[in-house]
Amino acid sequence: MEIAGSLNAIGYGLASIGGGIGVGLIFAAYMTSVARQPESQRTLQPMLFMGFAVVEALAILGLVLAFIVG
């Protein structure tokens, strides 16, 4: 029995799960903290988007590396 296909796609698929979990945790923590202290929204929102951008950049980097190596 032979395995046909690219292992890069499987690797990127597993890596994208990590990005999805990271984004979910970031937004869950933001919503919890704003629900507890609504006045802190202006302070926390820039940090929310910075964390989101970093997690998504790492996921895109994984996609690029999957294409380069493959």
N, C-alpha and C positions, 0 to 999 in steps of 0.2 A: 504494500500500500504506500503510495507516494503522496507527499503533501505538495500541492501546487499552489502558487500564489506568493504574495510578498509578505514577509514577516514585518516589514516596515508599517504596513497598514494596521496590523494587529497591535504593534507597539504604540502607534499614534492613537489608536482607539482606546487603549488602556490609559495613555497619558491624558487624553481629553476627559476621562472620568475624574481625574484629579483636579483638573481645572473647574469642572462643573461643581464638584464638592466644595472647592475653595470659594467660588462665587456665592454659592448657597450659604456658606458659613459667614461670609462677610455681610451679606444683606440681612441675614437673621440677627446677627449681633447689632447691626445698625438699627433695625426695627425695634429690637428689644430695648436698646438704650434710649431711643427717642420716645418710646412708649412710657418709659419710666421718668424721663426728664425732657419734656417737649422743648424747653428753652435751650437745650444744647444742640438743637438741630443744625443751626448755622455753623457751629464749630465742628460737628462730626461729618457733615456732608462732603467737604473737600477731602477728608481722609477716606471716606467711603469710595469716592471716585478714583482716588490714587491707588487704593488697594485693588479695586476692580481692574484698573488699567494694568497693574503689575501682573495679576493672575492671568489676564487675557493675553498679555505680551508673552508670557511663558508658554501658554498654549499655542500661540502662533509660531513661536520659535520651535516648538516641538514639531509642528507641521512642516516648517521649512527644512528642518533637519531630516525628517522622514523622506522628503523629496531629494535632498542632496545625497544622502547615503544610498537611497534606492536607486 
